[in-house]
């Protein structure tokens, strides 16, 4: 049974989900498949050199509603899961809203974030197929910590290509790489053919998550001893993240609540997808639950992108993914929420948006950080950058509820800041935080590739 103490709703370890949920099996429409360079749907044979067999099963199986969470993965999850849910009484009072705000804190994992939810099964399945290591791409310490911890659990080596810091030889998150024994390579790097080309063509500060993924993918295609891991975008990563939504569903049920709104920030969208997935069936059955995806205004993949087949990486090496995208050539400005600087959105989330089951909004840095500061001072949690965008939209919806007088239930997740020498709010409090706009020239050029294809 869930335990309710003050504003906290807790689940016992026995109540942690034992199976992940595959929302695609319950959708009344088909999510288009990934396409190979030859123009045919991707097959298991296409993916086997790069991914463990079980990850491929999660990716390509659209019929099974659930997948078993292996015992070894559950044991690792139990170090921080189930995560607590809180009622934001202090924030509600400050806003003067009748809305009921419930948030899960996804910050207790070794990485300090939800990314461990998919890193651990990917590492476990990699070990199970006999590979020696994992290679991946990312943009900071959270994914490096998640992957490094997961690799250490199962005796794997790990290398991550991470976006370079501006005007630096170092990569974002390299300090966390040292903690976990991860070989962190600043991207673009000299290790790969694509990295060398990007470095020569655009310079050391041209890195992006898409470029880092391209380098990792290239290495994985050439090294049979490693498997490729990806932090987000793919259907398999979204399935792993449903552990969050399933727990939230049980916690709200314990107080006889169902959400009117589920709100979350998105980069590629797997965590948001995992949060909303268990609530999608009731919406399909007629309940007006609204899912709101929050983008960074400088990288508006849903609100300004096109629905097309596009590669997940900057080099176009990976399969073509059906998604809302700004195009893999888009170079977004360097906003602090690095995980939100990705050119596309997960296929399942994109399909739900296309079928009008998801709404999308875009917010800028200054307004989001200001909202985050209000949340911190009310609820006592210093937020990670991307969580501030979630909170910005939560506050906006709570104020709309105040105007309408409706007692709406709003569900969201937050992750705490993982830095210790500074705070995410320093630039805001110093009055020097900028609101970055889309790089219009880059956006226009990138989207031009899709003209006439939609």
Secondary structure, 3 states (H helix, E strand, C coil): CCEEECCEEECCHHHCCCEEECHHHHCCCCCCCCECCCCCECCHHHHHCCCCHHHHHHHHCCCCCEEECCHHHHHHHCCCCCCCEEECHHHHHHHCCCCEEEEEECCCCCCCCCCHHHHHHHHHHHHHCCCCEEEEEECCHHHHHHHHHHHHHCCCEEEEEEEECCCCCCECCHHHHHHHCCEEEEECCCCCHHHHHHHHHHCHHHCCHHHHHHHHHHHHHHCCCEEECCCCCCHHHHHHHHHHHHHHHHHHHCCCCCCCEEEEECCCCHHHHHHHHHHHHHHHCCCCCEEEEEEECCCCHHHHCEEEEEECCCCCCCCEEEEEECCCCCCCCCCCCHHHCCCECCHHHHHHHHCCCEEEEEECHHHHHHHHHHHHHHHCCCECHHHHHHHHHHHHHHHHHHHHCCCCEEEEEECECCCCCCCCCHHHHCCCCCCCCCCHHHHHHHHHCCCCCC
